[in-house]
Amino acid sequence: MHGGPLVDRQERTVRYLRVSLTDRCNYRCTYCMPERGLEYGPRSEVLSLEEVVRLCEAFARWGVERVRLTGGEPTLRRGLVELVAQLSTIPTARGTLEVVMTTNGERLEALAPALWRAGLRGLTVSLDSLEPERFARITRRGTLRRVLAGVEAARRGGPVKLNTVALAGFNDDELAEITRWAWERDVVPRFIELMPMASGELFVPGELMAAAEIRDRVAQGLDLRLRPDDGAGVAGAGPATYWRAEGGRFRGRRLGTIAAMTEHFCERCNRLRVSATGRLHACLARDETGDLRAALRSSDPDRLEAVVRSALGTKRDGHGFNIDGSGGPSKAMVSIGG
């Protein structure tokens, strides 16, 4: 294998890998999974934890510095703490692999201390409402009390962010309050525009809130100004742009917006995604994939790198998302780790 950094056809170097540990979730969020659920293959199709380690070792040799563990819901995977401990010792060009995780937070109260001790460097918790009835309606199965307890436990051990999908007519009246709740706990809130995944099946025209409107709602609701910020120390390698509060009791606090629909960031994308079954997604917005599982389970030592470098040729500088819900991929968000 010739190794070396992974560079796509736009000459961007890939530094960031998202790895889904399971395609299952204890929630069925209305914007993430069809109400009927999804069809799953046999367990043997899911990458073993040993295969995940091998995969991350290979990507680290090729220049990846940060791995985000996702799902489905990653805390459902047995051996999670031990996996974090293994991954966090993988050498990179600048030290060791930075391991972070996104979770719905339901199991975080019990797991957070062990995850921090194992070497986890950051946690992102999905939280779309602070109202129990709304929260239950959008998650279909979630319990808000457990998630809030999970955030409280997690923030005592390391940096925590919140991810909130902003939906007009659903939680748009809570955006300022979610921001206040996060800032009071030294947590960084981030608001995400709704995307037309699953062929637009879960996208309701009119629910999309543009990032600029989200920021206006927060600024007005908390009586402050927001100014662009470089996100130093909080931004990581993801797609969010960051904003800093000016004036008032929250002066200097940051929030992020992830605006795939109205403030495109495809041209600076430096990440790849791996599904729980080993499909390599070079682009969230497209359905083309490479088969990493077959490569890992083959006897050809060069096959894995060949699959990855081929997938890099499919990364583009734009997507086909439209505000009417068309133009998205057939895959559901839950199946590729968001």
Order of alpha helices (4+ residues) and beta strands (2+ residues): beta-alpha-beta-alpha-beta-beta-beta-alpha-beta-alpha-alpha-beta-alpha-beta-alpha-beta-beta-beta-beta-beta-beta-alpha-alpha
